[in-house]
Each structure stands twice: as structure tokens, then as C-alpha cells.
Amino acid sequence: MPKPHTEKQSDVHVQIEDPIYVRKQILNTAINAAEILKHYEVIKEIKHRKKQYQEKLKEVFNEIQELRNKLEGDLPKVKEEVEHKPKHVPLMTPLPKEKIRGKIQKQREAHKSSVDRDIESIRRKLDLL
């Protein structure tokens, strides 16, 4: 048997100005929240795969280290020879600084895109005004 309510129930109605706009905003917020959750799940999956790859990489590195140690143990010992230096090394004559600067400037200009060149020309025209 249901219990009778001792308090009187009353419906509360509030008038919302521009309810269509509010409804749209709420729906957009819900869509954004769903997209964020979707991205979060993708990030979790990526982190999980990253951890798996790191573990696999660690195993491969350990195997490489074991094989390297085994190889070093199997190789015969060889005496290291002293490296011979050449008796005479011809000296290089340095280029004048102006030539170096000119070459560097030409290299920089060659690597600039057409947009960068256009921007520089516009700046030069502004300076002339």
C-alpha cells in the first residue's frame, strides 16, 4: 500500500528566456563532452600500445646486449695499433669575412620561400614611405 504524502507537492515552473538557444547550447556541450570522452579513449589506447612497444623494445635491447657480450667473448684479442699522424698538413688560407658573409647571405636568400621574399619586399616598401 503506497504511503500518503504528508506534504503538498507543487510543480515549479521557471520561464527561460530564449529556450531554443539554451537547448542548443546544452546539446552542443553534450556533443563536446562526448567528443572529449572519445579522444580520451583514443589516448588511453595509444598509451597502452606505447607501453607494450616499450616493453618489447626493452626485451630486444636486452637480447642485443646479450648477443654483443657473447660476440665480444668469442672474438680474438687484437693489439691496438698506434695511429700515425701525417708529417705535413697544408694550412688552409681563410677567406675574407666579406666573402663569407656574402656567401651566407646568398645561401639564406636561396632558401627563402616566395612568401618570405614577398613579405620582405612589402616591408622595404613600407620603410620607404
C-alpha positions in Angstrom: 0.0 0.0 0.0 1.5 3.3 -1.0 2.3 5.9 1.7 0.3 9.0 1.5 2.3 12.2 1.1 2.0 14.5 4.1 3.5 17.5 2.3 1.7 19.1 -0.6 3.6 18.6 -3.9 3.8 21.7 -6.1 5.1 22.0 -9.6 7.7 24.7 -10.0 7.9 26.3 -13.5 10.5 28.8 -14.5 10.3 30.8 -17.6 13.6 30.7 -19.6 14.3 33.4 -22.0 15.2 32.2 -25.4 14.8 28.5 -24.7 15.8 27.3 -28.2 19.3 29.0 -27.7 19.7 27.4 -24.3 18.7 24.0 -25.6 21.2 24.3 -28.5 23.9 25.3 -26.1 23.2 22.3 -23.8 23.2 19.9 -26.8 26.5 21.4 -28.1 28.0 21.0 -24.7 26.9 17.4 -24.6 28.4 16.8 -28.0 31.7 18.3 -26.9 31.7 16.2 -23.8 31.1 13.1 -25.9 33.9 14.0 -28.3 36.3 14.7 -25.4 35.5 11.2 -24.0 36.1 9.7 -27.4 39.5 11.4 -27.6 40.3 10.3 -24.1 39.7 6.7 -25.0 41.9 7.0 -28.1 44.7 8.5 -25.9 44.3 5.6 -23.4 44.7 3.1 -26.2 47.7 4.9 -27.6 49.3 4.9 -24.1 48.6 1.2 -23.8 50.2 0.4 -27.1 53.2 2.7 -26.3 53.7 0.8 -23.1 53.6 -2.5 -25.0 56.1 -1.3 -27.5 58.4 0.0 -24.8 58.4 -3.4 -23.1 59.1 -5.1 -26.4 61.9 -2.7 -27.1 63.4 -3.3 -23.7 63.4 -7.1 -24.5 65.1 -6.5 -27.8 67.7 -4.3 -26.3 68.4 -6.9 -23.6 68.8 -9.6 -26.3 71.1 -7.3 -28.3 73.2 -6.7 -25.2 73.5 -10.5 -24.5 74.5 -11.2 -28.1 77.0 -8.3 -28.1 78.6 -9.7 -24.9 78.7 -13.2 -26.4 80.3 -11.8 -29.6 83.0 -9.9 -27.6 83.8 -13.0 -25.7 84.2 -15.1 -28.9 86.3 -12.6 -30.8 90.1 -13.0 -30.6 92.1 -10.3 -28.8 93.9 -7.9 -31.1 96.7 -5.4 -30.2 95.7 -1.9 -30.9 97.9 -0.1 -33.3 99.0 3.5 -32.7 97.5 5.9 -35.2 100.1 7.6 -37.4 99.8 11.3 -38.0 100.8 12.8 -41.3 104.0 14.6 -41.1 102.9 17.7 -43.0 99.4 19.2 -43.1 99.0 22.0 -45.6 97.4 25.1 -44.0 94.2 26.4 -45.4 94.0 30.1 -46.1 90.9 31.7 -44.6 88.5 33.5 -46.8 88.0 37.2 -46.1 85.0 37.9 -43.9 83.2 39.9 -46.6 83.2 36.9 -48.9 82.0 34.6 -46.2 79.1 37.0 -45.3 78.2 37.3 -48.9 78.1 33.5 -49.4 76.0 33.0 -46.3 73.6 35.8 -47.3 73.2 34.2 -50.8 72.5 30.8 -49.2 69.9 32.3 -46.9 68.2 34.1 -49.8 68.2 30.9 -51.8 66.4 29.0 -49.1 63.7 31.6 -48.5 60.2 30.9 -49.8 58.4 33.2 -52.2 56.1 34.3 -49.3 59.1 35.4 -47.2 60.5 37.3 -50.2 57.2 39.0 -50.7 56.9 39.9 -47.1 60.4 41.4 -47.1 59.6 43.5 -50.3 56.5 44.8 -48.6 58.5 45.8 -45.5 61.1 47.6 -47.6 58.3 49.5 -49.4 56.8 50.5 -46.0 60.2 51.7 -44.9 60.4 53.9 -47.9 57.1 55.6 -47.3 
